[in-house]
Amino acid sequence: MKSLRCVLSVVLMSLSTVAFAQHDAQKSSVAPVPSEAQKSFTTMKSLAGEWEGPVTVPEMPEMSGGKPMHASLRVTSRGNVLVHEFQEAGTPLDATKYDHPVTMLYVDGDQLTLVHYCDAGNRPRMTGKMSPDGKTVEFEFKDISGSTEYHMHHSVFTVIDANHHTEDWTFMMKDKPIHAHFDLHRTN
């Protein structure tokens, strides 16, 4: 009798395992439709790599045409975060002597979120939306941690092709906007 109960238990557990496996297979065969935020994030992740190019600052012509800028974008955290780092090309990676802002992009609920860890010592947060043509992601200011006197306020990433994109960043100096345009080409 005991052996019959053991056999019956094993059979029941096997049947339940098969039933759960079939249920999971049916669930996984229907791919969820990505949200607008997820589509925008996928576009941003396509920029992973190393980039260099000139910067143009119309309000400060002395900052235009100098050394090119270097941008590094990498996907991390099992594909859930895009890390964007900027610095002047050819400078050592020493944030105590050189500007080296870091920006994190991720999907938070139904929004593509950008948090910019600024050399000005603050952290503005922006939310992004993709253009109808799928080539541009524009980020609007949402809020800020830290000083509001000098801060990043707006950014736009435009994918030209797999090896060329532009970035437009608006930095607020008190109440005066400063626009920086980066024309970046993939270096790897």
Backbone as a chain_set.jsonl record, in Angstrom:
{"seq": "MKSLRCVLSVVLMSLSTVAFAQHDAQKSSVAPVPSEAQKSFTTMKSLAGEWEGPVTVPEMPEMSGGKPMHASLRVTSRGNVLVHEFQEAGTPLDATKYDHPVTMLYVDGDQLTLVHYCDAGNRPRMTGKMSPDGKTVEFEFKDISGSTEYHMHHSVFTVIDANHHTEDWTFMMKDKPIHAHFDLHRTN", "coords": {"N": [[0.812, -1.201, 0.0], [1.951, 1.219, 0.84], [3.869, 1.606, -1.159], [2.23, 1.972, -3.355], [1.036, 4.432, -2.724], [3.332, 6.056, -2.823], [4.018, 5.799, -5.535], [1.72, 6.896, -6.685], [1.904, 9.523, -5.686], [4.248, 10.413, -6.971], [3.408, 10.25, -9.654], [1.321, 12.153, -9.662], [2.768, 14.501, -9.035], [4.392, 14.627, -11.297], [2.485, 14.999, -13.319], [1.485, 17.526, -12.569], [3.777, 19.063, -12.947], [4.092, 18.841, -15.73], [1.736, 20.117, -16.516], [2.172, 22.767, -15.55], [4.428, 23.406, -17.08], [3.349, 23.345, -19.674], [1.549, 25.461, -19.425], [3.346, 27.613, -18.95], [4.723, 27.557, -21.379], [2.7, 28.265, -23.151], [2.199, 30.849, -22.216], [4.684, 32.139, -22.714], [4.803, 32.107, -25.467], [3.407, 34.197, -26.454], [4.456, 37.228, -27.148], [4.972, 40.146, -25.218], [3.705, 43.388, -26.028], [5.915, 45.979, -26.653], [6.222, 48.936, -24.654], [5.945, 52.516, -25.314], [8.012, 53.774, -23.949], [9.805, 51.636, -23.644], [10.4, 51.127, -26.349], [11.687, 53.534, -27.007], [13.878, 53.314, -25.296], [15.158, 51.09, -26.377], [16.004, 52.193, -28.798], [17.833, 54.074, -27.771], [19.7, 52.317, -26.592], [20.849, 51.256, -28.849], [22.897, 52.93, -29.394], [25.107, 52.147, -27.983], [28.565, 52.08, -27.425], [31.72, 53.572, -28.46], [32.316, 56.991, -29.052], [33.259, 59.945, -30.914], [33.651, 63.444, -31.523], [33.171, 66.859, -32.733], [32.213, 69.748, -30.746], [29.749, 72.272, -30.684], [29.046, 75.426, -29.454], [26.91, 77.818, -29.556], [26.374, 80.129, -27.944], [28.763, 80.526, -26.69], [31.287, 80.934, -28.39], [34.043, 80.512, -28.105], [34.275, 78.027, -26.989], [33.701, 76.292, -28.98], [34.813, 74.151, -31.646], [37.239, 73.296, -30.553], [39.187, 70.774, -28.934], [37.996, 67.52, -29.772], [35.082, 65.896, -28.392], [34.618, 63.012, -26.325], [32.439, 60.346, -26.124], [31.146, 57.732, -24.242], [29.07, 55.022, -24.342], [27.357, 52.526, -22.684], [25.654, 49.468, -22.184], [24.304, 48.118, -19.27], [23.624, 46.264, -16.213], [22.083, 43.91, -16.784], [20.895, 44.708, -19.18], [19.151, 46.707, -18.455], [19.936, 49.32, -17.981], [21.426, 52.184, -19.448], [24.547, 53.561, -19.607], [25.979, 56.683, -19.915], [28.835, 58.445, -20.63], [30.795, 61.379, -20.669], [33.617, 63.183, -21.884], [36.441, 65.322, -22.563], [38.149, 64.46, -25.496], [41.042, 62.45, -25.337], [41.819, 63.198, -22.779], [42.866, 62.194, -19.5], [41.117, 59.733, -17.534], [40.135, 61.18, -15.061], [38.266, 62.392, -12.825], [38.627, 64.307, -10.896], [40.141, 66.31, -11.939], [39.238, 66.823, -14.517], [36.314, 67.529, -16.479], [33.694, 65.205, -16.297], [30.933, 64.163, -16.734], [28.306, 61.87, -15.866], [25.658, 60.011, -17.115], [22.643, 58.326, -16.593], [20.357, 56.142, -18.095], [17.138, 54.723, -18.169], [14.206, 52.589, -18.067], [11.399, 53.528, -16.313], [8.652, 52.454, -15.012], [6.172, 53.639, -17.042], [7.792, 55.424, -18.349], [10.66, 56.696, -20.078], [13.556, 57.379, -18.477], [16.044, 59.761, -17.628], [18.873, 60.402, -15.755], [21.101, 62.803, -14.891], [24.279, 62.984, -13.735], [25.803, 65.561, -12.77], [28.707, 67.627, -13.348], [28.386, 69.964, -12.052], [27.479, 69.312, -9.616], [24.881, 68.426, -9.117], [21.777, 66.6, -9.753], [19.894, 66.451, -12.266], [16.75, 65.26, -13.419], [15.184, 63.823, -16.191], [12.559, 63.152, -18.551], [11.965, 61.058, -21.365], [10.887, 61.044, -24.81], [10.195, 59.431, -27.872], [10.525, 60.475, -31.258], [8.034, 60.485, -33.928], [9.228, 59.327, -36.223], [11.088, 57.627, -35.148], [13.784, 58.199, -34.828], [14.744, 60.151, -33.152], [15.18, 60.955, -29.755], [13.831, 62.835, -27.288], [14.445, 64.616, -24.33], [12.811, 65.964, -21.58], [12.972, 68.285, -18.905], [12.31, 67.224, -15.601], [12.664, 67.144, -12.714], [14.968, 68.055, -10.028], [17.797, 67.174, -8.024], [19.709, 68.742, -5.632], [21.6, 71.795, -6.237], [19.948, 74.324, -8.15], [20.931, 76.386, -9.603], [22.934, 76.149, -11.647], [22.497, 73.886, -14.153], [21.808, 70.891, -16.131], [19.205, 70.907, -18.478], [17.735, 70.014, -20.637], [17.748, 67.603, -23.264], [18.584, 66.121, -26.425], [18.75, 63.336, -28.459], [19.764, 62.233, -31.568], [19.597, 59.797, -33.963], [21.529, 59.308, -36.699], [22.682, 57.385, -38.412], [23.962, 53.997, -38.1], [26.568, 54.59, -37.353], [26.752, 57.261, -36.67], [25.618, 59.893, -34.741], [23.834, 62.619, -33.195], [23.972, 64.838, -30.39], [22.195, 67.066, -28.432], [22.45, 69.299, -25.898], [21.08, 71.243, -23.303], [22.156, 73.561, -21.068], [21.55, 75.2, -18.093], [22.575, 78.305, -17.013], [22.247, 79.946, -14.33], [19.534, 81.702, -15.163], [19.945, 81.611, -17.837], [19.975, 79.959, -20.895], [22.354, 77.662, -22.232], [23.432, 76.223, -25.151], [24.648, 73.178, -26.373], [25.954, 71.438, -29.062], [26.69, 68.266, -30.188], [28.409, 66.47, -32.567], [28.687, 63.352, -33.344], [30.738, 60.541, -34.147], [31.041, 57.042, -34.527], [33.682, 55.317, -32.955], [34.317, 52.77, -32.376]], "CA": [[0.0, 0.0, 0.0], [2.838, 2.385, 0.883], [4.505, 1.802, -2.459], [1.202, 2.505, -4.233], [0.944, 5.858, -2.405], [4.547, 6.708, -3.348], [3.896, 5.854, -6.987], [0.658, 7.853, -6.948], [2.454, 10.86, -5.421], [5.19, 10.736, -8.054], [2.603, 10.473, -10.864], [0.635, 13.449, -9.52], [3.761, 15.579, -9.146], [4.813, 14.671, -12.695], [1.404, 15.615, -14.08], [1.427, 18.958, -12.27], [4.936, 19.68, -13.596], [3.764, 18.933, -17.154], [0.698, 21.14, -16.664], [2.814, 24.083, -15.393], [5.313, 23.615, -18.22], [2.501, 23.703, -20.805], [1.03, 26.803, -19.16], [4.443, 28.551, -19.175], [5.016, 27.582, -22.812], [1.655, 29.057, -23.783], [2.411, 32.239, -21.808], [5.865, 32.715, -23.332], [4.673, 32.176, -26.917], [2.804, 35.482, -26.776], [5.397, 38.278, -26.734], [4.287, 41.374, -24.837], [3.929, 44.536, -26.898], [6.739, 46.938, -25.904], [5.653, 50.27, -24.44], [6.676, 53.601, -25.979], [9.254, 53.969, -23.193], [10.703, 50.538, -23.991], [10.857, 51.356, -27.728], [12.657, 54.631, -26.932], [15.071, 52.79, -24.642], [15.821, 50.232, -27.364], [16.697, 53.119, -29.697], [18.991, 54.611, -27.051], [20.687, 51.247, -26.407], [21.54, 51.025, -30.129], [24.053, 53.829, -29.42], [26.202, 51.605, -27.161], [29.853, 52.107, -28.109], [32.592, 54.729, -28.238], [32.011, 58.031, -30.033], [34.008, 61.194, -30.818], [33.273, 64.469, -32.48], [33.271, 68.251, -32.286], [31.106, 70.391, -30.04], [29.459, 73.653, -31.071], [28.305, 76.132, -28.402], [26.668, 79.137, -30.163], [26.442, 81.215, -26.966], [30.15, 80.635, -26.229], [32.074, 80.478, -29.547], [35.387, 80.081, -27.696], [34.218, 76.601, -26.618], [33.456, 75.513, -30.201], [35.934, 73.889, -32.539], [38.447, 72.864, -29.847], [39.377, 69.328, -28.932], [36.728, 66.787, -29.872], [34.57, 65.249, -27.185], [34.522, 61.554, -26.37], [31.278, 59.809, -25.408], [31.117, 56.275, -24.083], [27.747, 54.541, -23.954], [27.371, 51.074, -22.49], [24.48, 48.847, -21.584], [24.687, 47.374, -18.08], [22.536, 45.811, -15.349], [21.272, 42.952, -17.555], [20.165, 45.39, -20.24], [18.164, 47.626, -17.898], [20.473, 50.675, -17.825], [22.42, 52.683, -20.397], [25.436, 54.529, -18.958], [26.546, 57.637, -20.877], [29.904, 59.227, -20.017], [31.352, 62.389, -21.568], [34.833, 63.873, -21.488], [37.219, 65.817, -23.683], [38.94, 63.365, -26.057], [42.467, 62.485, -25.028], [42.111, 63.526, -21.379], [42.804, 61.008, -18.635], [39.873, 59.51, -16.797], [40.394, 61.696, -13.715], [37.147, 63.319, -12.586], [39.018, 65.378, -9.97], [40.797, 67.374, -12.714], [38.584, 67.049, -15.802], [34.873, 67.288, -16.503], [33.357, 63.841, -16.648], [29.57, 63.869, -16.285], [27.772, 60.535, -16.111], [24.206, 60.028, -17.277], [22.037, 56.993, -16.566], [19.055, 56.081, -18.745], [16.436, 53.483, -17.848], [12.746, 52.655, -18.117], [10.801, 53.575, -14.978], [7.207, 52.38, -15.263], [5.837, 53.933, -18.439], [8.607, 56.555, -18.813], [12.106, 56.603, -20.25], [14.095, 58.348, -17.521], [17.453, 60.12, -17.715], [19.391, 61.115, -14.588], [22.417, 63.342, -15.257], [25.137, 63.263, -12.578], [26.477, 66.709, -13.363], [29.909, 68.18, -12.726], [27.945, 71.099, -11.229], [27.137, 68.78, -8.298], [23.457, 68.152, -8.95], [21.264, 65.476, -10.508], [18.604, 66.676, -12.922], [16.055, 64.087, -13.956], [14.385, 64.168, -17.364], [11.821, 62.044, -19.153], [12.15, 61.101, -22.807], [9.898, 60.546, -25.764], [10.737, 59.238, -29.213], [9.805, 61.125, -32.352], [7.271, 59.52, -34.728], [10.079, 58.602, -37.183], [11.909, 56.685, -34.407], [15.208, 58.534, -34.899], [15.097, 61.158, -32.158], [14.611, 60.844, -28.417], [13.951, 64.148, -26.645], [14.264, 64.548, -22.885], [12.326, 67.191, -20.95], [13.28, 68.424, -17.482], [11.246, 66.826, -14.682], [13.002, 67.694, -11.408], [16.406, 68.081, -9.775], [18.328, 67.06, -6.666], [20.874, 69.628, -5.546], [21.468, 73.191, -6.659], [19.286, 74.59, -9.429], [21.541, 77.564, -10.222], [23.557, 75.675, -12.889], [22.088, 72.49, -14.337], [21.305, 70.425, -17.419], [17.77, 71.135, -18.475], [17.075, 69.431, -21.797], [18.672, 66.936, -24.18], [18.001, 65.478, -27.602], [19.638, 62.398, -29.134], [19.249, 61.937, -32.894], [20.347, 58.751, -34.654], [21.649, 59.568, -38.14], [22.82, 56.008, -38.888], [24.597, 53.146, -37.084], [27.88, 55.121, -36.987], [26.696, 58.72, -36.559], [24.462, 60.465, -34.047], [24.068, 63.941, -32.597], [23.395, 65.092, -29.075], [22.0, 68.478, -28.121], [22.243, 69.459, -24.46], [20.852, 72.617, -22.855], [22.647, 73.778, -19.705], [21.058, 76.475, -17.561], [23.493, 79.076, -16.178], [21.243, 80.763, -13.659], [18.337, 81.603, -16.009], [20.363, 81.732, -19.232], [20.263, 78.654, -21.501], [23.545, 77.473, -23.061], [23.183, 75.053, -25.99], [25.832, 72.485, -26.887], [25.627, 70.454, -30.102], [27.768, 67.307, -30.381], [28.271, 65.7, -33.803], [29.508, 62.219, -32.923], [30.957, 59.405, -35.031], [31.465, 55.843, -33.803], [35.098, 54.964, -33.074], [34.346, 51.292, -32.313]], "C": [[0.857, 1.267, 0.0], [3.454, 2.652, -0.48], [3.498, 2.354, -3.466], [1.03, 4.005, -3.994], [2.143, 6.619, -2.949], [4.459, 6.871, -4.86], [2.849, 6.888, -7.378], [1.151, 9.284, -6.742], [3.381, 11.306, -6.542], [4.425, 11.044, -9.339], [1.907, 11.829, -10.799], [1.602, 14.619, -9.652], [4.223, 15.72, -10.59], [3.758, 15.35, -13.553], [1.322, 17.113, -13.818], [2.6, 19.691, -12.907], [4.67, 19.863, -15.082], [2.737, 20.038, -17.385], [1.298, 22.537, -16.545], [3.711, 24.397, -16.583], [4.505, 24.013, -19.451], [1.95, 25.11, -20.644], [2.111, 27.859, -19.423], [4.775, 28.662, -20.653], [3.978, 28.413, -23.552], [1.839, 30.531, -23.462], [3.564, 32.864, -22.571], [5.756, 32.809, -24.848], [4.029, 33.489, -27.36], [3.726, 36.575, -26.239], [4.622, 39.533, -26.357], [4.641, 42.507, -25.811], [4.754, 45.566, -26.114], [6.048, 48.303, -25.803], [6.466, 51.301, -25.224], [8.006, 53.847, -25.281], [10.261, 52.88, -23.54], [11.244, 50.678, -25.408], [11.921, 52.457, -27.752], [13.967, 54.141, -26.334], [15.853, 51.883, -25.593], [16.587, 51.088, -28.362], [17.95, 53.67, -29.028], [20.074, 53.543, -26.884], [21.44, 50.937, -27.694], [22.782, 51.913, -30.254], [25.219, 53.324, -28.582], [27.476, 51.546, -27.994], [30.637, 53.345, -27.732], [32.401, 55.707, -29.39], [32.926, 59.237, -29.831], [33.496, 62.168, -31.85], [33.332, 65.849, -31.872], [32.022, 68.71, -31.54], [30.985, 71.82, -30.555], [28.603, 74.259, -29.968], [28.068, 77.555, -28.912], [26.811, 80.31, -29.185], [27.871, 81.472, -26.46], [31.072, 80.131, -27.343], [33.488, 80.001, -29.186], [35.429, 78.606, -27.297], [34.015, 75.7, -27.834], [34.759, 75.273, -30.953], [37.231, 73.484, -31.863], [38.635, 71.365, -29.979], [38.023, 68.633, -29.065], [36.346, 66.199, -28.511], [34.506, 63.748, -27.42], [33.301, 61.142, -25.535], [31.381, 58.295, -25.394], [29.719, 55.909, -23.612], [27.816, 53.035, -23.819], [26.111, 50.626, -21.773], [24.97, 48.004, -20.409], [23.433, 46.899, -17.352], [21.535, 44.933, -16.108], [20.385, 43.623, -18.593], [19.173, 46.429, -19.754], [18.638, 49.068, -17.771], [21.455, 50.954, -18.953], [23.223, 53.754, -19.67], [26.083, 55.378, -20.051], [27.588, 58.469, -20.14], [30.517, 60.142, -21.066], [32.667, 62.903, -21.006], [35.519, 64.389, -22.744], [38.104, 64.676, -24.178], [40.409, 63.545, -25.686], [42.816, 62.858, -23.604], [42.043, 62.255, -20.55], [41.454, 60.926, -17.916], [40.113, 59.875, -15.334], [39.366, 62.79, -13.437], [37.483, 64.413, -11.578], [39.638, 66.547, -10.71], [40.055, 67.75, -13.988], [37.086, 66.802, -15.664], [34.615, 65.865, -16.968], [31.949, 63.523, -16.144], [29.141, 62.463, -16.688], [26.248, 60.65, -16.144], [23.706, 58.588, -17.323], [20.653, 57.081, -17.209], [18.431, 54.719, -18.471], [14.933, 53.697, -17.987], [12.233, 52.565, -16.687], [9.291, 53.612, -15.17], [6.929, 52.602, -16.732], [6.65, 55.095, -18.991], [10.056, 56.146, -19.026], [12.691, 57.731, -19.412], [15.585, 58.525, -17.737], [17.807, 60.842, -16.42], [20.821, 61.504, -14.931], [23.176, 63.698, -13.98], [26.134, 64.316, -13.039], [27.74, 67.107, -12.596], [29.577, 69.404, -11.875], [27.467, 70.627, -9.851], [25.666, 68.514, -8.063], [23.045, 66.977, -9.841], [19.901, 65.809, -11.105], [18.055, 65.364, -13.479], [15.157, 64.561, -15.084], [13.634, 62.929, -17.84], [11.851, 62.203, -20.666], [11.009, 60.524, -23.599], [10.557, 60.476, -27.137], [9.87, 59.949, -30.235], [9.049, 60.069, -33.166], [8.127, 58.727, -35.724], [11.04, 57.629, -36.498], [13.389, 56.997, -34.381], [15.663, 59.498, -33.811], [14.41, 60.856, -30.832], [14.902, 62.167, -27.711], [13.591, 64.029, -25.175], [13.91, 65.924, -22.337], [12.611, 67.153, -19.453], [12.064, 68.035, -16.641], [11.484, 67.414, -13.294], [14.504, 67.583, -11.193], [16.689, 67.858, -8.29], [19.593, 67.91, -6.632], [20.554, 71.012, -6.063], [20.804, 73.325, -8.023], [19.92, 75.763, -10.174], [22.171, 77.235, -11.573], [23.164, 74.211, -13.05], [21.707, 72.179, -15.782], [19.783, 70.486, -17.36], [17.027, 70.388, -19.59], [18.129, 68.686, -22.616], [17.906, 66.237, -25.294], [19.079, 64.596, -28.232], [18.999, 62.072, -30.478], [20.161, 60.926, -33.571], [20.339, 59.072, -36.147], [21.743, 58.224, -38.874], [23.583, 55.241, -37.82], [25.928, 53.71, -36.577], [27.908, 56.627, -36.774], [25.433, 59.119, -35.791], [24.843, 61.841, -33.516], [23.413, 63.983, -31.227], [23.329, 66.603, -28.899], [21.631, 68.58, -26.655], [22.047, 70.935, -24.155], [21.201, 72.696, -21.378], [22.143, 75.141, -19.255], [22.128, 77.098, -16.66], [22.654, 80.185, -15.568], [19.984, 80.649, -14.503], [18.662, 81.671, -17.494], [20.679, 80.354, -19.815], [21.53, 78.69, -22.37], [23.334, 76.169, -23.82], [24.503, 74.48, -26.491], [25.368, 71.403, -27.859], [26.856, 69.583, -30.336], [27.47, 66.489, -31.628], [29.216, 64.506, -33.689], [29.531, 61.081, -33.944], [31.503, 58.243, -34.227], [32.95, 55.595, -34.046], [35.301, 53.466, -32.873], [32.939, 50.747, -32.19]], "O": [[0.573, 2.238, -0.701], [3.55, 3.803, -0.906], [3.875, 3.129, -4.345], [0.892, 4.77, -4.948], [1.985, 7.717, -3.482], [4.777, 7.928, -5.404], [3.066, 7.671, -8.303], [0.844, 10.165, -7.545], [3.304, 12.444, -7.004], [4.758, 11.999, -10.04], [1.907, 12.573, -11.78], [1.291, 15.615, -10.305], [4.425, 16.841, -11.058], [4.08, 16.174, -14.409], [1.112, 17.89, -14.749], [2.442, 20.824, -13.362], [4.981, 20.914, -15.643], [2.854, 20.808, -18.338], [0.975, 23.411, -17.35], [3.749, 25.538, -17.045], [4.909, 24.908, -20.194], [1.887, 25.87, -21.611], [1.834, 28.884, -20.046], [5.079, 29.753, -21.134], [4.313, 29.17, -24.463], [1.659, 31.381, -24.334], [3.451, 33.999, -23.034], [6.543, 33.525, -25.468], [4.107, 33.845, -28.535], [3.775, 36.821, -25.034], [3.718, 39.946, -27.082], [5.75, 42.559, -26.342], [4.345, 45.984, -25.03], [5.386, 48.756, -26.736], [7.543, 50.994, -25.734], [9.015, 54.1, -25.938], [11.446, 53.166, -23.713], [12.414, 50.383, -25.655], [12.935, 52.328, -28.437], [15.044, 54.506, -26.806], [17.084, 51.914, -25.605], [17.708, 50.743, -28.734], [19.011, 53.726, -29.648], [21.258, 53.85, -27.024], [22.553, 50.412, -27.646], [23.625, 51.679, -31.119], [26.234, 54.013, -28.478], [27.479, 51.036, -29.115], [30.273, 54.074, -26.81], [32.332, 55.309, -30.552], [33.328, 59.525, -28.704], [32.981, 61.785, -32.901], [33.515, 66.008, -30.665], [30.938, 68.144, -31.683], [31.984, 72.486, -30.826], [27.574, 73.7, -29.586], [28.925, 78.419, -28.728], [27.315, 81.369, -29.56], [28.145, 82.518, -25.872], [31.586, 79.016, -27.254], [34.06, 79.173, -29.894], [36.501, 78.002, -27.27], [34.142, 74.48, -27.731], [35.684, 76.084, -30.901], [38.246, 73.337, -32.544], [38.289, 70.764, -30.997], [37.022, 69.109, -28.529], [37.18, 66.037, -27.619], [34.361, 63.278, -28.548], [33.162, 61.547, -24.382], [31.669, 57.665, -26.412], [29.24, 56.425, -22.603], [28.278, 52.343, -24.727], [25.586, 51.304, -20.89], [25.943, 47.26, -20.539], [22.316, 47.109, -17.823], [20.327, 45.167, -16.083], [19.27, 43.174, -18.858], [18.423, 46.983, -20.557], [17.834, 49.955, -17.485], [22.218, 50.078, -19.362], [22.662, 54.732, -19.176], [26.664, 54.846, -20.997], [27.275, 59.123, -19.145], [30.732, 59.737, -22.208], [32.817, 63.044, -19.792], [35.217, 63.949, -23.853], [38.742, 63.995, -23.374], [40.941, 64.655, -25.719], [43.991, 62.842, -23.238], [41.267, 61.348, -20.85], [40.762, 61.927, -17.728], [40.273, 59.002, -14.481], [39.572, 63.957, -13.771], [36.707, 65.355, -11.415], [39.669, 67.661, -10.187], [40.213, 68.862, -14.493], [36.644, 65.988, -14.854], [35.239, 65.383, -17.913], [31.784, 62.711, -15.234], [29.562, 61.94, -17.719], [25.641, 61.308, -15.299], [24.279, 57.741, -18.008], [19.874, 57.984, -16.903], [19.106, 53.691, -18.531], [14.45, 54.83, -18.02], [12.583, 51.648, -15.945], [8.718, 54.663, -15.453], [7.395, 51.839, -17.578], [6.259, 55.698, -19.99], [10.613, 55.358, -18.261], [12.359, 58.899, -19.613], [16.304, 57.561, -17.997], [17.121, 61.786, -16.028], [21.653, 60.646, -15.226], [22.774, 64.594, -13.237], [27.171, 63.999, -13.622], [27.831, 66.948, -11.379], [30.397, 69.835, -11.065], [27.092, 71.447, -9.013], [25.241, 68.387, -6.915], [23.86, 66.432, -10.585], [18.868, 65.486, -10.517], [18.795, 64.495, -13.939], [14.458, 65.566, -14.958], [14.035, 61.8, -17.56], [11.774, 63.313, -21.191], [10.272, 59.65, -23.142], [11.357, 61.334, -27.512], [8.648, 60.019, -30.101], [9.385, 58.887, -33.103], [7.8, 57.584, -36.043], [11.739, 56.879, -37.18], [14.185, 56.159, -33.958], [16.864, 59.639, -33.579], [13.22, 60.544, -30.789], [16.056, 62.567, -27.557], [12.579, 63.429, -24.812], [14.601, 66.911, -22.589], [12.5, 66.104, -18.818], [10.94, 68.452, -16.921], [10.618, 68.101, -12.752], [15.229, 67.085, -12.054], [15.93, 68.289, -7.422], [20.447, 67.799, -7.513], [19.396, 71.358, -6.296], [21.064, 72.539, -8.934], [19.481, 76.098, -11.274], [21.966, 77.965, -12.543], [23.463, 73.387, -12.186], [21.338, 73.066, -16.551], [19.163, 70.166, -16.346], [15.822, 70.159, -19.487], [19.287, 69.104, -22.654], [16.757, 65.825, -25.133], [20.187, 65.058, -28.504], [17.833, 61.68, -30.534], [21.357, 61.17, -33.734], [19.284, 59.105, -36.78], [20.997, 57.958, -39.816], [23.829, 55.777, -36.739], [26.372, 53.349, -35.487], [28.987, 57.215, -36.704], [24.324, 58.727, -36.154], [26.022, 62.177, -33.404], [22.447, 63.273, -30.946], [24.288, 67.319, -29.184], [20.625, 68.021, -26.217], [22.764, 71.784, -24.686], [20.623, 71.995, -20.547], [22.3, 76.13, -19.971], [22.539, 76.496, -15.668], [22.388, 81.212, -16.192], [19.402, 79.566, -14.555], [17.758, 81.777, -18.323], [21.548, 79.651, -19.3], [21.742, 79.626, -23.141], [23.087, 75.128, -23.212], [25.367, 75.212, -26.974], [24.518, 70.573, -27.538], [27.935, 70.091, -30.644], [26.404, 65.883, -31.737], [30.418, 64.643, -33.917], [28.508, 60.709, -34.519], [32.337, 58.435, -33.342], [33.423, 55.651, -35.181], [36.376, 52.952, -33.18], [32.751, 49.532, -32.123]]}, "num_chains": 1, "name": "protein.A"}
